[in-house]
Structures are given as C-alpha cells and as structure tokens.
Amino acid sequence: MRSVLISGAGIAGPALAYWLGRAGYRPTVVEIAPAPRRGGSAVDFRGGHLPVLERMGVLDALREAQTGGSPMRFVDADGRRLMELPGDFAGGEVEVLRGDLARILYEHSRPHAEYVFGDTVTSLAQTPDGVDVTFAHSRARTFDLVIGADGVRSTVRRLAYGPHERYVSHQGYHVASWEVPGFGGQGRGSLLYNEPGRMISVGGDHRDPERAYAFAVFAAPPIDHPRRDLDRQREIVTAALGGMGWHAPRLLAALPDASDLYFDAICRVDVTPWSRGRIALLGDAACGATIGGMGAGTAILGAYVLAGELAAAGDEHAVAFGRYEALLGAHARRGQQGGQNTGRFLAPRRAWAVRARNALLNRPYFMNLMLKAADDRTNVLDLPDYPALRGGRRHGAR
C-alpha cells in the first residue's frame, strides 16, 4: 500500500483521507492544532456537492447538524429593515457550521487514516522514490506522496513552491467573527448593519437561542500581524470598526474576552500547476477564496477526484495529478469568482453603493438572478464514477 501524507485536518484533508483509505492507501494526516478545530462560520453545499457527500456517507449526518439556512436582514442604525436575503442565498441546500463539518469528516475518516495533531511539516525533500519529510515534533518519515490541504497559507505550498505572496492576492477586505455572550434571543438569521466600507452583524445560534455571534467585514489594505496573536487581532478589529453606530459598541465590547476570535484577510489563491513531482495541493491551498468562493464544496469535490484519479493511475501519480487538475480547475475558478465579490457586496465602500445594493435586491428579478448565479457555479461538473472508491477494488485499476 502506498503512503500519503496529508497536511491539514480541516475539510479537504479528512475527506481525502477517507477516500484514500477506502482505495487501499495509507494516509497520515498532520494538523498543527491540538485537536479537530471547533467554531467558525457556516458553510454551505448545493447542487453538485450533494452526490459526493452522499457517496461518502456523511450527508445524513450533515443534515442532522444543519442550521437550516440563515436569512440575512440588513438594517439601518435604528434597526429598521432595509433589505433581506433568504436563507437559501447563503445557506444553499445544506448549511452547517464549519466546526460541525470538521468533526463529522474527522470521525468518518478516522478508521481509514492515522492522525497526528499538534505538529506540522518543517521540510520536504523529493527523491526518485518518495518525499522525505521532517516535522516540528515527530520523527522524520518518508512518504510516497504529500498533499497540502492546509489552507490559504499552506505550509506545504510554501515549502514546495515558495512564499505566500507569490500565490495569495489580497481582495481589499478583512473578515472577523466572535461569540457575543448575553446577546441571545436573536432567533433564526442575522441582522447586518452597514457604514461605507464596513459591515457588522449579529446572528443567533440555531441550537442555543441564548448564544449569539458577531460577524464583521471591513475594507483595508493588507495588515501584517502574527497569525496566532489574538491580542493584536482584537486591536485591529476594534480600530477598524470603532465609531460605528447601531449595536456595534456592544458587539465590540465582547472582543477582549473572545477566545474564539477568527480574523483573516479576504484573499484568493492562484497556483499553476497544482502539483510538483510527488507533491500536490488540494482545497484552499490550491484555489482558495476566503469567503463566498464555494471553498468547502470545492474541497469535497477535489478530495473525491484526487483520490479517484490516484487510485485509477496506480504508480503514475503525475498522470493522476494532471487529470485531477484538468477535471476540477475550471470549476474551482468559477467558485472563486463569487469570493472575489464578497467584500464589495457585504461592505460597499460608498454610501450610494450600499443604497444601490439594497434597492436592487429588494426587486425579485435581481434576487432571483443572484440565486441562479450561485446555483450555476455548482451544477456544471460531471464527476467520474471511480470503482476503487466504492470499496470493491484497489488502486491501479480503472
């Protein structure tokens, strides 16, 4: 059996580990976090994503954990409704919290893979027979293949391709979310408030009506900050959103104690090709778009296709990697187009642009166009049926 190291235990990594294990490979997943990640905003699946989730055997579990879709109501400083987006706009056919998705994928893939938490790759050296890998804490090992499924700022991509700046482009906005204690009673959906270049919102927890979460987007150039420095991130978010009206002061008051703060730039990843030798990229590491880019769905599809092509090609990993990118590349780029517009849509930089967005989307014709565009980005991929992934055959056979 061939050994495969997968860096990243978010969405793409566990999905790939499951399929590779089914096909007879020996996947090892390394994750820098000490345990499967919790928290995070909701992600959605629709159209062409659902058959793969069903084949994987997780669709029923996701439906049990789904939020049911969350309407988005834009309000003015006095709380008056200006415009509303229906739950299926952002929620698709199945919407689930990222933490729940990661947990389900981890539990489903665990029997098929070795997991190493609290560690990370520090070097990669390709040889004719494999990839020699060193880790921050574990002993050095050699794998037949290495897959970077470790996000927009992929460690595997940095080691195999070069600095992030070559492949990650800033889209002009940043995003943040955190829990807000004592702000319960929001019910289903979220309330969003705009000022030029800034948006802040609060939404309820579908499972616990007494819990609520803030979500914010603001326009800003790239901001250099240590990835794990929560204090610095709190300072950045507070400064960027300071002076806003509505409930903003109360939401920001929860930031000093927010241990679950998520903060990042809205950015896009463009890498060509997705593989170099025995190393390949998957999910956001290859084609990420921070929010609104169908990243979770693309990760699920990519894991299925990559595992299927590896199983079909046997020892010809270069053939498999090429087929995987050829099948998925155009679809991934269509999804990224949605992510490029997310910041401008949620937080237009001009007051007139905020008013124009609200006015247009209060018209059913334009709302239907947006819903159709979202569906079109997921319903155009005809995926192969890989016999090896059905559990009856092993790698090396079509």
C-alpha positions in Angstrom: 0.0 0.0 0.0 1.3 3.5 -0.9 1.7 6.0 1.9 0.4 9.6 1.6 1.0 12.5 4.0 -1.9 15.0 4.1 -1.1 18.3 5.8 -4.3 19.8 7.3 -7.3 18.3 9.2 -9.9 20.9 8.3 -12.2 19.9 5.4 -10.2 18.8 2.4 -7.7 16.7 4.4 -10.1 14.4 6.2 -12.2 14.0 3.1 -9.2 12.9 1.1 -8.0 10.6 3.9 -11.4 8.9 3.9 -11.3 8.2 0.1 -7.7 7.2 0.0 -8.2 4.7 2.9 -11.2 3.3 1.0 -9.0 2.8 -2.0 -6.3 0.9 -0.2 -3.7 3.7 0.5 -2.2 4.5 3.9 -3.0 8.2 4.6 -1.4 10.1 7.5 -3.0 13.5 8.4 -0.8 16.0 10.3 -2.5 19.1 11.8 -0.9 21.9 13.7 -3.9 22.4 16.0 -4.0 20.1 19.1 -7.4 18.7 18.2 -10.1 19.0 15.4 -10.9 22.7 15.1 -14.1 24.0 16.6 -16.1 27.1 15.8 -16.1 29.0 12.6 -18.9 30.4 10.4 -21.4 28.4 8.4 -20.5 26.8 5.1 -23.0 25.5 2.5 -23.4 22.8 0.0 -25.7 22.7 -3.0 -26.2 21.1 -6.4 -23.3 19.0 -7.5 -21.8 18.8 -4.0 -24.6 16.6 -2.6 -24.0 13.4 -4.6 -20.4 13.2 -3.4 -21.4 13.8 0.2 -23.9 11.0 -0.2 -21.4 8.6 -1.7 -19.1 9.5 1.2 -21.8 8.5 3.7 -21.9 11.9 5.6 -24.9 13.6 4.0 -27.4 12.3 6.6 -25.1 13.4 9.5 -24.7 16.9 7.9 -28.4 17.2 7.5 -28.9 16.4 11.2 -26.3 19.1 12.1 -27.5 21.7 9.5 -28.5 25.2 10.6 -31.5 25.2 8.2 -30.2 28.3 6.4 -30.0 31.8 7.9 -31.8 34.8 6.5 -29.7 37.9 6.4 -31.6 41.1 7.2 -29.9 44.4 6.5 -31.0 47.2 8.9 -30.3 50.9 9.5 -28.9 52.4 12.7 -32.4 52.3 14.2 -32.9 48.7 13.4 -35.4 49.3 10.6 -35.2 46.6 7.8 -33.7 47.8 4.5 -33.3 44.5 2.6 -33.4 40.8 3.3 -31.6 37.8 1.7 -33.4 34.5 2.1 -31.8 31.6 3.9 -31.1 29.6 0.7 -29.0 32.5 -0.7 -26.1 31.9 1.7 -27.2 28.5 3.0 -27.7 26.5 -0.2 -29.4 23.2 0.2 -27.4 22.1 3.3 -25.8 24.7 5.6 -23.6 23.5 8.5 -21.2 25.2 10.9 -17.6 24.7 9.9 -16.8 23.1 13.3 -19.5 20.6 12.9 -18.4 19.7 9.4 -14.8 19.3 10.5 -15.9 17.0 13.4 -18.1 14.8 11.1 -15.4 14.4 8.5 -12.8 13.6 11.1 -14.9 11.0 12.8 -15.9 9.5 9.4 -12.3 9.3 8.2 -10.6 8.3 11.4 -10.9 4.5 10.8 -9.2 4.9 7.5 -6.2 7.2 8.5 -3.5 7.9 11.0 -4.0 11.4 12.6 -1.1 13.4 14.2 -2.3 16.5 16.0 -0.2 19.3 17.4 2.5 19.0 14.8 3.5 20.5 11.4 5.7 19.9 8.4 9.1 21.7 8.5 10.8 20.5 5.4 10.2 18.5 2.2 12.8 16.8 0.1 11.7 14.9 -3.0 13.7 11.9 -4.2 13.1 9.4 -7.1 11.3 7.1 -4.6 9.4 9.4 -2.3 9.3 12.6 -0.2 11.5 12.9 2.9 9.6 14.9 5.5 10.6 16.5 8.8 8.2 17.7 11.4 8.4 20.2 14.3 7.9 17.4 16.9 7.6 14.0 15.3 10.4 11.9 13.9 11.3 12.3 10.2 9.5 10.0 7.8 9.3 9.2 4.1 6.1 9.1 2.1 5.3 8.1 -1.4 3.2 11.3 -1.9 2.5 14.6 0.0 -0.7 16.6 -0.3 -1.1 20.1 1.0 -4.7 20.5 2.3 -3.6 23.1 4.8 -5.5 26.3 3.7 -4.8 29.6 2.1 -1.5 30.0 3.9 -0.4 26.4 3.2 2.8 25.2 4.8 3.2 22.6 2.1 2.8 25.1 -0.7 5.3 27.5 0.9 7.9 24.7 1.2 7.3 23.3 -2.2 6.5 26.4 -4.2 7.8 29.5 -2.4 6.4 32.4 -0.3 2.7 33.0 0.1 3.0 36.4 -1.6 3.5 34.8 -5.0 0.2 33.0 -4.9 -2.1 34.8 -2.5 -3.7 38.1 -3.6 -5.5 40.4 -1.2 -9.0 41.3 -2.2 -9.2 44.6 -0.3 -11.2 43.4 2.7 -10.8 41.7 6.1 -13.3 39.5 8.0 -13.8 38.7 11.7 -16.2 36.7 13.8 -16.5 36.1 17.6 -19.1 35.0 20.2 -21.1 37.6 22.0 -22.3 36.5 25.4 -25.6 38.0 26.7 -26.9 38.8 23.2 -29.3 35.9 22.9 -32.8 36.0 21.6 -31.8 36.7 18.0 -33.8 33.8 16.6 -33.1 32.5 13.1 -31.0 34.5 10.9 -28.8 37.6 11.3 -29.0 41.4 11.4 -26.5 43.3 9.4 -25.6 47.0 9.6 -23.5 48.9 7.0 -21.5 52.1 7.0 -19.3 52.8 4.0 -16.6 50.2 3.8 -17.7 48.4 7.0 -20.3 45.9 8.0 -21.1 44.4 11.4 -23.8 41.8 12.2 -25.1 39.6 14.9 -26.8 36.2 14.5 -28.3 33.6 16.8 -27.2 30.0 17.3 -29.8 27.6 15.8 -29.1 25.1 18.6 -28.9 27.5 21.6 -31.2 30.6 21.4 -29.2 32.3 24.2 -25.9 32.3 22.2 -25.1 34.8 19.5 -22.1 35.6 17.3 -20.8 38.8 15.7 -19.5 38.8 12.1 -17.8 41.8 10.5 -16.2 42.8 7.2 -14.2 45.9 6.6 -12.2 47.4 3.7 -8.4 47.8 4.4 -5.1 47.1 2.7 -3.1 44.1 3.8 -2.4 44.1 7.5 0.7 42.4 8.8 0.1 40.6 12.1 1.2 37.3 13.8 -1.2 34.6 12.9 -1.7 33.5 16.5 -1.6 36.8 18.2 -5.2 37.3 19.4 -4.5 40.5 21.2 -3.1 42.1 18.1 -6.1 40.9 16.1 -8.5 42.3 18.7 -6.8 45.7 18.4 -7.1 45.6 14.6 -10.8 44.7 14.6 -11.6 47.3 17.3 -9.8 50.1 15.5 -11.4 49.2 12.1 -14.9 49.1 13.5 -14.7 51.8 16.1 -17.2 54.6 15.9 -19.9 52.6 14.1 -23.5 53.0 15.2 -26.3 50.5 15.8 -25.2 47.6 18.1 -21.5 47.9 17.2 -20.3 49.2 20.5 -22.0 46.4 22.4 -20.6 43.7 20.0 -17.1 45.1 20.1 -17.3 45.2 23.9 -17.2 41.4 23.8 -13.9 41.3 21.9 -11.5 41.5 24.8 -12.8 38.2 26.2 -13.4 36.4 22.9 -11.1 33.4 22.8 -12.8 32.1 19.6 -12.0 35.2 17.5 -11.5 34.4 13.8 -9.7 37.1 11.8 -8.3 37.0 8.3 -8.0 38.8 5.1 -10.3 38.1 2.2 -7.9 36.8 -0.3 -7.6 34.5 -3.3 -5.1 31.7 -4.1 -3.9 31.1 -7.7 -1.4 28.3 -8.3 -0.4 26.7 -11.5 0.1 23.8 -11.7 -1.5 22.2 -8.6 1.3 19.7 -8.3 5.1 19.5 -8.4 6.6 16.0 -8.6 5.2 13.9 -5.8 3.6 16.9 -4.0 0.1 18.2 -4.8 -2.3 20.9 -3.4 -5.9 20.5 -2.5 -8.7 22.8 -1.5 -7.9 26.3 -0.3 -4.1 25.6 -0.7 -4.7 25.3 -4.4 -7.6 27.5 -5.2 -8.9 29.3 -2.1 -11.2 32.3 -1.8 -11.7 33.2 1.9 -15.5 33.5 2.0 -18.2 33.2 -0.7 -16.0 31.2 -3.0 -17.7 27.8 -2.5 -14.4 26.6 -0.9 -15.9 23.8 1.3 -17.8 22.3 -1.7 -14.7 22.6 -3.9 -12.6 20.8 -1.2 -15.1 18.0 -1.0 -15.2 17.5 -4.8 -11.4 17.9 -5.1 -10.8 15.2 -2.4 -13.0 12.7 -4.3 -11.5 13.4 -7.7 -7.9 13.4 -6.4 -8.4 10.1 -4.6 -10.2 8.6 -7.6 -7.5 9.6 -10.1 -4.7 8.3 -7.8 -6.5 5.0 -7.4 -7.1 4.7 -11.2 -3.5 5.7 -12.2 -1.7 3.5 -9.7 2.0 4.3 -9.6 1.6 7.1 -12.3 1.0 9.9 -9.8 1.9 12.5 -12.4 -0.9 11.3 -14.6 -3.3 11.3 -11.7 -2.4 14.9 -10.6 -2.8 16.2 -14.1 -6.2 14.6 -14.5 -7.3 15.9 -11.2 -6.5 19.5 -12.1 -7.9 19.2 -15.6 -11.3 17.9 -14.2 -11.6 20.4 -11.3 -9.7 23.5 -12.3 -12.4 25.4 -14.3 -15.0 24.6 -11.7 -12.8 25.9 -8.9 -12.1 29.2 -10.7 -15.9 29.7 -11.2 -16.3 29.3 -7.5 -13.5 31.8 -6.8 -15.4 34.5 -8.7 -18.0 34.6 -6.0 -15.4 35.0 -3.4 -13.8 38.0 -5.2 -17.1 39.9 -4.9 -17.9 39.0 -1.2 -16.3 42.1 0.4 -17.7 44.6 -2.1 -21.2 43.0 -1.7 -21.2 42.9 2.2 -19.4 46.2 2.8 -19.6 48.6 -0.2 -17.1 51.4 0.1 -19.5 54.2 -0.8 -22.9 55.1 0.8 -24.5 55.3 -2.6 -23.3 51.7 -3.4 -24.9 50.5 -0.2 -28.2 52.1 -1.2 -28.0 50.7 -4.7 -27.4 47.2 -3.5 -30.3 47.3 -1.2 -32.6 48.8 -3.8 -31.7 46.2 -6.4 -32.1 43.2 -4.2 -35.5 44.4 -3.0 -36.6 43.6 -6.5 -37.4 39.9 -7.0 -35.9 39.8 -10.5 -32.4 40.7 -9.3 -32.7 38.5 -6.3 -33.5 35.5 -8.5 -30.6 36.3 -10.7 -28.2 36.1 -7.7 -29.7 32.8 -6.5 -29.4 31.4 -10.0 -25.7 32.5 -10.3 -24.9 30.8 -7.0 -26.5 27.5 -8.2 -24.9 27.7 -11.6 -21.4 27.6 -10.0 -22.1 24.2 -8.6 -24.2 22.4 -11.2 -21.8 22.1 -14.1 -19.3 19.4 -13.0 -19.8 15.9 -14.3 -17.8 13.7 -12.0 -16.4 10.3 -12.9 -17.5 7.2 -11.1 -14.4 5.6 -9.6 -14.8 1.9 -8.9 -11.9 1.8 -6.5 -13.7 4.3 -4.2 -16.7 2.0 -4.0 -14.6 -0.2 -1.8 -14.5 -3.2 -4.1 -11.3 -2.5 -6.0 -7.9 -1.1 -5.1 -5.5 1.4 -6.7 -4.1 0.7 -10.1 -7.3 -0.2 -12.0 -9.9 1.8 -13.9 
